[in-house]
Amino acid sequence: MAEGMAAAVLVPIIMEAEPRILLTRRADHLRSHGGQVSFPGGRIDPEDTSPEAAALREAWEEVALDPAAVELIGRLPLHETGTGFLVTPVVGLVTPGVVLRPAAAEVAAILSLPLAVVLDPSQPTRSRVKLKGGDWRDVWVWPHDDHHIWGATAAILVSLARRLRGGARLE
């Protein structure tokens, strides 16, 4: 895998009666991936001691998720984005009832995807999208009532689905 800019995201699973994956919609004005659905996360800073530390710091900065409310359980495979980031996805179980607050400068909305959708063998679907440069690419798309979940976030959700489904292949 090529050397990319090191980044980490938290893949937060809120452990309610019906567990759900915490996601954000990035603010439209952001230079990288503005308006897209993403996990809380970003660059790994020099003061971060690990990808886990970076993911927890970013989740605190972006949605005020208290690190004490997160039980880290592992990592998913590294993901390289088309924009040059090498992302370490860190999975964490989140205490139900946490109060979240979006950082207006970075996050337009806090949203979630039911874990049942990630476990559904009929999901995700493949879709063809036109990229900014005019090229077409086949991408994974996860269903959501209000948002288009594709790109790096969708690919990381595919990794999570593979892990949770016991290694079942998603074609």
TIVOTI-550383 format. One record per residue: residue number from 1; x, y, z of N, C-alpha, C in turn. Coordinates in steps of 0.05 Angstrom, whole numbers, plus 32768, in hexadecimal, padded with zeros to 4 digits. Atoms other than C-alpha are relative to their C-alpha. Example, Ala and Ser with C-alpha at 12.3 -4.5 7.8 and 13.67 -1.06 7.14 Angstrom:
<pts>
+-----+------+------+------+------+------+------+------+------+------+
! num !  n_u !  n_v !  n_w ! ca_u ! ca_v ! ca_w !  c_u !  c_v !  c_w !
+-----+------+------+------+------+------+------+------+------+------+
!   1 ! 8012 ! 7FE8 ! 8000 ! 80F6 ! 7FA6 ! 809C ! 8012 ! 8018 ! 8000 !
!   2 ! 7FF0 ! 7FE8 ! 7FFF ! 8111 ! 7FEB ! 808F ! 7FF1 ! 8016 ! 800E !
+-----+------+------+------+------+------+------+------+------+------+
</pts>
This chain:
<pts>
+-----+------+------+------+------+------+------+------+------+------+
! num !  n_u !  n_v !  n_w ! ca_u ! ca_v ! ca_w !  c_u !  c_v !  c_w !
+-----+------+------+------+------+------+------+------+------+------+
!   1 ! 8011 ! 7FE8 ! 8000 ! 8000 ! 8000 ! 8000 ! 8012 ! 8019 ! 8000 !
!   2 ! 7FF0 ! 7FE7 ! 8002 ! 801B ! 8045 ! 7FEF ! 8000 ! 800F ! 801A !
!   3 ! 7FFF ! 7FEF ! 7FE8 ! 8031 ! 8075 ! 8024 ! 7FED ! 8017 ! 7FFE !
!   4 ! 8013 ! 7FEA ! 8000 ! 7FF8 ! 80A3 ! 8034 ! 8003 ! 8010 ! 8019 !
!   5 ! 8000 ! 7FF1 ! 7FE7 ! 7FEC ! 80D8 ! 8068 ! 7FF1 ! 7FF0 ! 8015 !
!   6 ! 800C ! 8011 ! 7FEB ! 7FDE ! 80B3 ! 80A9 ! 7FE8 ! 800D ! 800D !
!   7 ! 8019 ! 7FF7 ! 7FF4 ! 7F97 ! 80BA ! 80C3 ! 7FF4 ! 7FE9 ! 800F !
!   8 ! 800F ! 8014 ! 7FF1 ! 7F69 ! 8096 ! 80F2 ! 7FE3 ! 8009 ! 8002 !
!   9 ! 801C ! 7FFA ! 7FFB ! 7F1E ! 8091 ! 80F9 ! 7FF6 ! 7FED ! 8016 !
!  10 ! 800E ! 8011 ! 7FED ! 7EF3 ! 8077 ! 8131 ! 7FE7 ! 7FF5 ! 7FF3 !
!  11 ! 8018 ! 800E ! 800A ! 7EBF ! 8044 ! 811C ! 7FEF ! 7FFA ! 8019 !
!  12 ! 800E ! 8003 ! 7FE6 ! 7E90 ! 804F ! 8158 ! 7FE6 ! 7FF1 ! 7FFD !
!  13 ! 8018 ! 8010 ! 8000 ! 7E5B ! 801B ! 8165 ! 7FF2 ! 8007 ! 801B !
!  14 ! 800F ! 7FF8 ! 7FE8 ! 7E27 ! 8038 ! 8196 ! 7FF0 ! 7FE7 ! 8008 !
!  15 ! 800B ! 801A ! 7FF7 ! 7E11 ! 7FFC ! 81C0 ! 7FE5 ! 8003 ! 800D !
!  16 ! 801C ! 7FFE ! 7FF6 ! 7DC7 ! 800B ! 81C7 ! 7FF2 ! 7FE6 ! 7FFB !
!  17 ! 800F ! 8018 ! 8005 ! 7D90 ! 7FD7 ! 81C4 ! 8002 ! 7FF8 ! 7FE3 !
!  18 ! 7FFB ! 8005 ! 801D ! 7D96 ! 7FDD ! 8178 ! 801A ! 8010 ! 7FFA !
!  19 ! 7FE6 ! 7FF2 ! 8005 ! 7DE1 ! 7FEE ! 816E ! 8000 ! 800F ! 7FE6 !
!  20 ! 7FFE ! 7FF1 ! 8019 ! 7DF2 ! 8022 ! 813B ! 801D ! 800B ! 7FFE !
!  21 ! 7FE6 ! 7FF5 ! 8006 ! 7E31 ! 803E ! 811B ! 7FFE ! 801E ! 7FFE !
!  22 ! 8000 ! 7FE3 ! 8000 ! 7E3F ! 8087 ! 8129 ! 8010 ! 800A ! 7FE8 !
!  23 ! 7FF3 ! 7FF3 ! 8017 ! 7E4F ! 80B0 ! 80EB ! 7FFB ! 801E ! 8002 !
!  24 ! 8004 ! 7FE3 ! 8002 ! 7E55 ! 80FA ! 80DA ! 7FFD ! 8007 ! 7FE3 !
!  25 ! 7FFF ! 7FF4 ! 801B ! 7E47 ! 8124 ! 809D ! 8012 ! 8018 ! 8003 !
!  26 ! 7FEC ! 7FEB ! 7FFF ! 7E83 ! 8150 ! 8092 ! 7FF4 ! 801B ! 7FF7 !
!  27 ! 8009 ! 7FE6 ! 8008 ! 7E78 ! 819B ! 808C ! 8006 ! 8004 ! 7FE2 !
!  28 ! 7FFD ! 7FFD ! 801D ! 7E6F ! 81B0 ! 8044 ! 8019 ! 8010 ! 7FF8 !
!  29 ! 7FEA ! 7FEE ! 8007 ! 7EA7 ! 81E4 ! 8045 ! 801C ! 7FF2 ! 8003 !
!  30 ! 7FE6 ! 800D ! 7FFC ! 7EDE ! 81B2 ! 8057 ! 800D ! 7FF8 ! 7FE5 !
!  31 ! 7FF1 ! 8005 ! 8019 ! 7F14 ! 81A9 ! 8022 ! 8000 ! 7FE2 ! 7FF9 !
!  32 ! 7FFF ! 801C ! 8005 ! 7F19 ! 815E ! 802A ! 7FE5 ! 7FF3 ! 8007 !
!  33 ! 8019 ! 8010 ! 7FFC ! 7ED8 ! 8136 ! 8021 ! 7FE9 ! 8010 ! 800C !
!  34 ! 8016 ! 7FEF ! 7FF6 ! 7EAA ! 8171 ! 8031 ! 7FE5 ! 7FF5 ! 7FF9 !
!  35 ! 801C ! 8009 ! 8005 ! 7E61 ! 815C ! 8039 ! 7FFD ! 7FE2 ! 8000 !
!  36 ! 8002 ! 801D ! 8001 ! 7E72 ! 8112 ! 803A ! 7FFB ! 7FF4 ! 801C !
!  37 ! 8004 ! 800F ! 7FE7 ! 7E5D ! 80DF ! 806E ! 801B ! 7FF3 ! 8008 !
!  38 ! 7FE6 ! 800B ! 7FF7 ! 7E99 ! 80C9 ! 8098 ! 7FFE ! 7FF7 ! 801C !
!  39 ! 7FFD ! 8006 ! 7FE4 ! 7EB0 ! 80AC ! 80D9 ! 800F ! 8017 ! 800D !
!  40 ! 7FEF ! 7FEC ! 7FF3 ! 7ECD ! 80DB ! 810D ! 801D ! 7FF8 ! 7FFC !
!  41 ! 7FE3 ! 8006 ! 8004 ! 7F17 ! 80E0 ! 80FD ! 800E ! 8015 ! 7FF1 !
!  42 ! 7FEF ! 7FEE ! 800F ! 7F50 ! 8102 ! 80DB ! 801D ! 7FF8 ! 8002 !
!  43 ! 7FE3 ! 8005 ! 7FFF ! 7F9B ! 8109 ! 80D7 ! 8009 ! 7FF7 ! 801B !
!  44 ! 7FF3 ! 8007 ! 7FE7 ! 7FC6 ! 80E8 ! 810B ! 8015 ! 8016 ! 8005 !
!  45 ! 7FEE ! 7FEA ! 7FF9 ! 7FE9 ! 8122 ! 812D ! 8019 ! 7FF6 ! 800F !
!  46 ! 7FE7 ! 8009 ! 7FF3 ! 8031 ! 811E ! 8148 ! 7FFC ! 7FF9 ! 801E !
!  47 ! 8004 ! 8005 ! 7FE3 ! 8017 ! 8120 ! 8190 ! 7FEF ! 7FE8 ! 8006 !
!  48 ! 8010 ! 8018 ! 7FFD ! 7FE9 ! 80E4 ! 8184 ! 8012 ! 7FE9 ! 8004 !
!  49 ! 7FEF ! 8017 ! 7FFA ! 8008 ! 80A6 ! 81A3 ! 7FFA ! 7FE8 ! 7FEF !
!  50 ! 8008 ! 8017 ! 8010 ! 7FE3 ! 8076 ! 8175 ! 7FE8 ! 8008 ! 7FEE !
!  51 ! 8019 ! 7FFA ! 800F ! 7FAB ! 8073 ! 8141 ! 7FE8 ! 8001 ! 8012 !
!  52 ! 8017 ! 8000 ! 7FEE ! 7F7C ! 8063 ! 817A ! 7FFE ! 801B ! 800E !
!  53 ! 8001 ! 7FE5 ! 7FF3 ! 7F90 ! 80A4 ! 819E ! 7FF6 ! 8015 ! 7FED !
!  54 ! 8009 ! 7FED ! 8014 ! 7F86 ! 80CB ! 815E ! 7FE2 ! 7FFE ! 7FFB !
!  55 ! 801D ! 8004 ! 8005 ! 7F41 ! 80AC ! 8151 ! 7FEF ! 800A ! 8017 !
!  56 ! 800F ! 7FF6 ! 7FE9 ! 7F2A ! 80BB ! 8198 ! 8001 ! 801E ! 8002 !
!  57 ! 7FFD ! 7FE3 ! 8000 ! 7F45 ! 8102 ! 8195 ! 7FEE ! 800D ! 7FEB !
!  58 ! 8010 ! 7FF5 ! 8015 ! 7F23 ! 810F ! 8153 ! 7FE2 ! 7FFE ! 8006 !
!  59 ! 801C ! 8004 ! 7FF9 ! 7EE1 ! 80F2 ! 816C ! 7FF7 ! 8014 ! 8015 !
!  60 ! 8006 ! 7FEB ! 7FEC ! 7EE5 ! 8121 ! 81A8 ! 7FFD ! 801B ! 7FF3 !
!  61 ! 8001 ! 7FE6 ! 800D ! 7EF4 ! 815D ! 817C ! 7FE8 ! 8003 ! 7FEE !
!  62 ! 8015 ! 7FFD ! 8014 ! 7EBF ! 814E ! 8148 ! 7FE4 ! 7FFD ! 800B !
!  63 ! 801B ! 8005 ! 7FF6 ! 7E84 ! 8134 ! 8170 ! 7FFE ! 7FFF ! 801E !
!  64 ! 7FFF ! 7FFF ! 7FE2 ! 7E98 ! 813C ! 81BA ! 7FFB ! 7FE4 ! 800C !
!  65 ! 8003 ! 801B ! 7FF5 ! 7E9A ! 80F0 ! 81C3 ! 8016 ! 7FFC ! 8015 !
!  66 ! 7FEE ! 8004 ! 7FEA ! 7EBA ! 80E5 ! 8207 ! 8010 ! 7FE6 ! 7FFC !
!  67 ! 7FF0 ! 8018 ! 8003 ! 7EF4 ! 80B4 ! 81FF ! 7FFA ! 7FEB ! 8016 !
!  68 ! 8006 ! 8013 ! 7FEB ! 7EE0 ! 8095 ! 8242 ! 7FE7 ! 7FF0 ! 7FFA !
!  69 ! 8019 ! 800E ! 8008 ! 7E9E ! 807F ! 8221 ! 8005 ! 7FEC ! 7FEA !
!  70 ! 7FFA ! 8012 ! 8017 ! 7EC3 ! 8056 ! 81EC ! 8012 ! 7FEA ! 800A !
!  71 ! 7FEF ! 8017 ! 7FFB ! 7EDE ! 8010 ! 81F5 ! 800C ! 7FF7 ! 7FE5 !
!  72 ! 7FF3 ! 8008 ! 8019 ! 7F11 ! 8004 ! 81BD ! 8002 ! 7FE2 ! 7FFE !
!  73 ! 7FFF ! 801D ! 8002 ! 7F0C ! 7FBD ! 81A2 ! 8012 ! 7FF6 ! 7FE9 !
!  74 ! 7FEE ! 8009 ! 8015 ! 7F3B ! 7FBC ! 8166 ! 8000 ! 8012 ! 7FE8 !
!  75 ! 7FFD ! 7FF1 ! 8019 ! 7F4E ! 7FD5 ! 8121 ! 7FF5 ! 7FEF ! 7FE9 !
!  76 ! 8006 ! 800C ! 8019 ! 7F34 ! 7FC7 ! 80DC ! 8018 ! 8004 ! 7FED !
!  77 ! 7FE9 ! 7FFD ! 8012 ! 7F64 ! 7FC1 ! 80A0 ! 8003 ! 801D ! 7FF8 !
!  78 ! 7FF9 ! 7FE5 ! 800A ! 7F87 ! 8001 ! 8089 ! 7FF0 ! 8005 ! 7FE7 !
!  79 ! 800F ! 7FF8 ! 8018 ! 7F61 ! 8027 ! 8054 ! 800E ! 8018 ! 7FF3 !
!  80 ! 7FF4 ! 7FE9 ! 800E ! 7F83 ! 8054 ! 8020 ! 7FEB ! 800E ! 7FF0 !
!  81 ! 8014 ! 7FF1 ! 800F ! 7F57 ! 808C ! 8006 ! 800B ! 800A ! 7FE6 !
!  82 ! 7FF8 ! 7FF4 ! 8019 ! 7F59 ! 80AA ! 7FC1 ! 800C ! 801B ! 8003 !
!  83 ! 7FF5 ! 7FE6 ! 7FFB ! 7F6E ! 80EB ! 7FE1 ! 801A ! 7FFF ! 800F !
!  84 ! 7FE5 ! 8002 ! 7FF5 ! 7FAF ! 80D1 ! 7FFE ! 8002 ! 7FFA ! 801E !
!  85 ! 7FFF ! 8006 ! 7FE3 ! 7F9C ! 80BD ! 8045 ! 8002 ! 7FE1 ! 8004 !
!  86 ! 7FFE ! 801C ! 7FF8 ! 7FB0 ! 807A ! 8064 ! 7FF2 ! 7FFE ! 801B !
!  87 ! 8012 ! 7FFE ! 7FE9 ! 7F78 ! 806F ! 8096 ! 8001 ! 7FE6 ! 8010 !
!  88 ! 8003 ! 8016 ! 7FEE ! 7F7A ! 8042 ! 80D3 ! 7FE4 ! 8002 ! 800D !
!  89 ! 801A ! 8000 ! 7FF3 ! 7F32 ! 8031 ! 80E7 ! 8001 ! 7FF2 ! 801B !
!  90 ! 7FFF ! 800B ! 7FE5 ! 7F2C ! 8026 ! 8132 ! 7FE3 ! 7FFC ! 8009 !
!  91 ! 801B ! 8006 ! 7FF8 ! 7EED ! 8004 ! 814B ! 7FFD ! 8003 ! 801E !
!  92 ! 8005 ! 7FFC ! 7FE4 ! 7ECF ! 8018 ! 818D ! 7FE2 ! 7FFD ! 8007 !
!  93 ! 801B ! 8003 ! 7FF6 ! 7E91 ! 8006 ! 81B5 ! 7FFA ! 8018 ! 8011 !
!  94 ! 8007 ! 7FE7 ! 7FF2 ! 7E6D ! 8044 ! 81CF ! 7FE9 ! 7FFB ! 8013 !
!  95 ! 8015 ! 8002 ! 7FEB ! 7E44 ! 8047 ! 820F ! 7FE7 ! 800D ! 7FF5 !
!  96 ! 8019 ! 7FF4 ! 8009 ! 7DFB ! 8053 ! 81FF ! 7FFA ! 8019 ! 800F !
!  97 ! 8008 ! 7FE7 ! 7FF3 ! 7DDE ! 8097 ! 820F ! 8014 ! 8016 ! 8000 !
!  98 ! 7FEC ! 7FEA ! 8001 ! 7E1C ! 80C0 ! 8200 ! 7FF4 ! 8018 ! 7FF3 !
!  99 ! 800A ! 7FE7 ! 800C ! 7E0E ! 8108 ! 81F1 ! 8016 ! 800A ! 7FED !
! 100 ! 7FED ! 7FF7 ! 8015 ! 7E2F ! 811F ! 81B0 ! 7FF9 ! 801C ! 7FF7 !
! 101 ! 8004 ! 7FE5 ! 8009 ! 7E38 ! 8165 ! 8196 ! 8013 ! 8005 ! 7FE8 !
! 102 ! 7FEF ! 7FFC ! 8018 ! 7E51 ! 8174 ! 814F ! 8010 ! 801A ! 8002 !
! 103 ! 7FEF ! 7FE9 ! 8002 ! 7E8B ! 81A4 ! 8147 ! 7FF9 ! 800E ! 7FE6 !
! 104 ! 800B ! 7FF3 ! 8017 ! 7E6C ! 81D6 ! 8117 ! 8015 ! 8005 ! 7FEA !
! 105 ! 7FEC ! 7FFA ! 8014 ! 7EAE ! 81E5 ! 80F4 ! 8006 ! 7FE7 ! 7FEE !
! 106 ! 7FF9 ! 8019 ! 800E ! 7EB6 ! 819C ! 80DF ! 7FE9 ! 7FEE ! 7FF9 !
! 107 ! 8015 ! 8014 ! 8002 ! 7E75 ! 8176 ! 80E6 ! 7FE5 ! 800E ! 7FFB !
! 108 ! 801A ! 7FF4 ! 8006 ! 7E33 ! 8189 ! 80C5 ! 7FE9 ! 7FF1 ! 800E !
! 109 ! 8014 ! 8010 ! 7FF3 ! 7E0C ! 814F ! 80E5 ! 800C ! 7FE7 ! 800B !
! 110 ! 7FF9 ! 801A ! 7FF5 ! 7E12 ! 8113 ! 8111 ! 7FE9 ! 7FED ! 7FF8 !
! 111 ! 8014 ! 8014 ! 8009 ! 7DEF ! 80D5 ! 80F6 ! 8009 ! 7FE4 ! 8007 !
! 112 ! 7FF8 ! 801C ! 7FF9 ! 7DF0 ! 808A ! 80FD ! 7FF4 ! 7FED ! 7FEB !
! 113 ! 8009 ! 8015 ! 8011 ! 7DE7 ! 804A ! 80D7 ! 7FFB ! 7FE7 ! 8012 !
! 114 ! 8005 ! 8017 ! 7FEE ! 7DC5 ! 800F ! 80FA ! 8014 ! 7FE9 ! 7FFA !
! 115 ! 7FEE ! 8017 ! 8004 ! 7DF5 ! 7FD5 ! 8105 ! 7FF3 ! 7FEA ! 7FF1 !
! 116 ! 800F ! 8015 ! 800F ! 7DBF ! 7FA8 ! 80E9 ! 8004 ! 8003 ! 7FE2 !
! 117 ! 7FFB ! 7FFB ! 801C ! 7DCC ! 7FC9 ! 80A5 ! 801B ! 7FF4 ! 7FF8 !
! 118 ! 7FE5 ! 800A ! 8006 ! 7E16 ! 7FB7 ! 80A9 ! 8000 ! 7FE1 ! 8000 !
! 119 ! 8001 ! 801D ! 7FFE ! 7E03 ! 7F6F ! 80BB ! 7FEE ! 7FF4 ! 7FEA !
! 120 ! 8013 ! 8009 ! 8015 ! 7DCF ! 7F6B ! 8082 ! 8010 ! 7FF5 ! 7FE8 !
! 121 ! 7FF0 ! 800A ! 8016 ! 7DEC ! 7F3C ! 804D ! 7FF8 ! 800B ! 7FE4 !
! 122 ! 8007 ! 7FF4 ! 8019 ! 7DC7 ! 7F62 ! 8016 ! 800D ! 801B ! 7FFC !
! 123 ! 7FF4 ! 7FE5 ! 8001 ! 7DEF ! 7FA1 ! 8025 ! 801F ! 7FFD ! 8001 !
! 124 ! 8008 ! 7FE8 ! 800F ! 7E15 ! 7FC8 ! 800E ! 7FFC ! 7FF9 ! 7FE2 !
! 125 ! 8003 ! 8004 ! 801D ! 7E08 ! 7FD1 ! 7FC3 ! 8017 ! 800E ! 7FF3 !
! 126 ! 7FEB ! 7FF3 ! 8010 ! 7E38 ! 7FE6 ! 7F8C ! 7FF2 ! 8016 ! 7FEF !
! 127 ! 800B ! 7FEA ! 8010 ! 7E2D ! 8028 ! 7F68 ! 8017 ! 800C ! 7FF1 !
! 128 ! 7FEB ! 7FF3 ! 8011 ! 7E53 ! 804D ! 7F31 ! 7FFD ! 801F ! 8005 !
! 129 ! 8000 ! 7FE3 ! 7FFB ! 7E66 ! 8095 ! 7F43 ! 8015 ! 800E ! 7FEF !
! 130 ! 7FED ! 7FF0 ! 800F ! 7E88 ! 80CC ! 7F1C ! 8010 ! 8011 ! 8014 !
! 131 ! 7FEF ! 7FF1 ! 7FEE ! 7EC3 ! 80E9 ! 7F41 ! 8005 ! 801C ! 7FF6 !
! 132 ! 7FFB ! 7FE4 ! 8008 ! 7ED8 ! 8133 ! 7F40 ! 8010 ! 8002 ! 7FE7 !
! 133 ! 7FEF ! 7FFE ! 8018 ! 7F0D ! 8125 ! 7F0B ! 7FF2 ! 7FF6 ! 7FE7 !
! 134 ! 800F ! 800A ! 8017 ! 7ED7 ! 8107 ! 7EDD ! 8001 ! 7FE2 ! 7FFC !
! 135 ! 7FFE ! 801D ! 8002 ! 7EEB ! 80BE ! 7EE7 ! 7FE8 ! 7FF3 ! 800D !
! 136 ! 8016 ! 8010 ! 7FF4 ! 7EB6 ! 808A ! 7EF7 ! 800D ! 7FEA ! 8011 !
! 137 ! 7FF6 ! 8015 ! 7FEF ! 7EC0 ! 8059 ! 7F30 ! 7FE9 ! 7FF1 ! 800D !
! 138 ! 8014 ! 8011 ! 7FF2 ! 7E98 ! 801F ! 7F4D ! 8007 ! 8002 ! 801E !
! 139 ! 7FFC ! 7FFD ! 7FE3 ! 7E8F ! 802A ! 7F98 ! 7FEA ! 7FF1 ! 800F !
! 140 ! 8014 ! 800B ! 7FED ! 7E6B ! 800A ! 7FD3 ! 7FEE ! 8017 ! 8009 !
! 141 ! 8013 ! 7FEC ! 7FF5 ! 7E2D ! 8030 ! 7FEA ! 7FEE ! 7FF2 ! 8015 !
! 142 ! 8011 ! 800A ! 7FEB ! 7E0A ! 8023 ! 802C ! 7FE6 ! 8010 ! 8001 !
! 143 ! 801A ! 7FF2 ! 8000 ! 7DBF ! 8033 ! 8032 ! 7FFD ! 8012 ! 8019 !
! 144 ! 8007 ! 7FEE ! 7FEA ! 7DAB ! 806E ! 805D ! 7FE9 ! 8012 ! 7FF6 !
! 145 ! 8017 ! 7FF1 ! 8008 ! 7D6A ! 8095 ! 805C ! 8007 ! 801C ! 7FF6 !
! 146 ! 7FFB ! 7FE4 ! 8005 ! 7D8A ! 80DA ! 8059 ! 801B ! 8006 ! 7FF3 !
! 147 ! 7FE4 ! 7FFA ! 8008 ! 7DD3 ! 80D2 ! 8043 ! 800B ! 7FEB ! 7FED !
! 148 ! 7FF2 ! 8012 ! 8013 ! 7DFF ! 80B3 ! 800D ! 801A ! 7FF7 ! 800E !
! 149 ! 7FE9 ! 800B ! 7FF2 ! 7E32 ! 8086 ! 8030 ! 8010 ! 7FF0 ! 7FEC !
! 150 ! 7FEF ! 800D ! 8014 ! 7E6A ! 8075 ! 7FFF ! 801D ! 8007 ! 8007 !
! 151 ! 7FE4 ! 7FF9 ! 7FFD ! 7EB5 ! 807D ! 7FF7 ! 800E ! 7FF1 ! 8016 !
! 152 ! 7FF0 ! 800D ! 7FEA ! 7EE6 ! 806F ! 8030 ! 7FEE ! 7FF6 ! 8016 !
! 153 ! 8012 ! 8008 ! 7FEA ! 7EAD ! 806C ! 8063 ! 7FF3 ! 7FE6 ! 7FF9 !
! 154 ! 800E ! 8019 ! 8008 ! 7E88 ! 8037 ! 803B ! 8014 ! 7FE9 ! 7FFF !
! 155 ! 7FEC ! 8015 ! 8001 ! 7EC8 ! 800F ! 8030 ! 8007 ! 7FF6 ! 801C !
! 156 ! 7FFA ! 8007 ! 7FE4 ! 7ED8 ! 8010 ! 807B ! 7FE8 ! 7FF0 ! 800B !
! 157 ! 8018 ! 800F ! 7FF7 ! 7E90 ! 7FF9 ! 8089 ! 8000 ! 7FE4 ! 7FF4 !
! 158 ! 7FFE ! 801A ! 800C ! 7E9C ! 7FC0 ! 8058 ! 8013 ! 7FEF ! 8010 !
! 159 ! 7FED ! 800F ! 7FEF ! 7ED9 ! 7FAB ! 8081 ! 7FF3 ! 7FF8 ! 801A !
! 160 ! 800E ! 8006 ! 7FE8 ! 7EAF ! 7FAF ! 80C0 ! 7FEC ! 7FE9 ! 7FFC !
! 161 ! 8014 ! 8015 ! 8007 ! 7E78 ! 7F85 ! 809F ! 800D ! 7FE5 ! 7FFD !
! 162 ! 7FF2 ! 801A ! 8004 ! 7EAA ! 7F50 ! 808A ! 8008 ! 7FF4 ! 801B !
! 163 ! 7FF7 ! 8009 ! 7FE6 ! 7EC5 ! 7F4C ! 80D1 ! 7FE8 ! 7FF5 ! 8010 !
! 164 ! 8017 ! 8007 ! 7FEF ! 7E80 ! 7F49 ! 80F2 ! 7FF1 ! 7FE8 ! 7FF4 !
! 165 ! 800D ! 8016 ! 800D ! 7E65 ! 7F18 ! 80BF ! 8011 ! 7FE6 ! 8000 !
! 166 ! 7FEF ! 8018 ! 7FFE ! 7E9D ! 7EE7 ! 80CF ! 8010 ! 7FFB ! 7FE7 !
! 167 ! 7FEF ! 8003 ! 8017 ! 7EC7 ! 7EF5 ! 8092 ! 7FF1 ! 7FFB ! 7FE6 !
! 168 ! 8010 ! 8004 ! 8018 ! 7E8E ! 7EED ! 8060 ! 8009 ! 8016 ! 7FEB !
! 169 ! 7FF8 ! 7FED ! 8015 ! 7EA4 ! 7F0C ! 801E ! 7FEA ! 8012 ! 7FF7 !
! 170 ! 8012 ! 7FED ! 800C ! 7E82 ! 7F4A ! 8004 ! 800B ! 8004 ! 7FE4 !
! 171 ! 7FF5 ! 7FFF ! 801C ! 7E8A ! 7F48 ! 7FB8 ! 7FFB ! 801B ! 7FF4 !
+-----+------+------+------+------+------+------+------+------+------+
</pts>
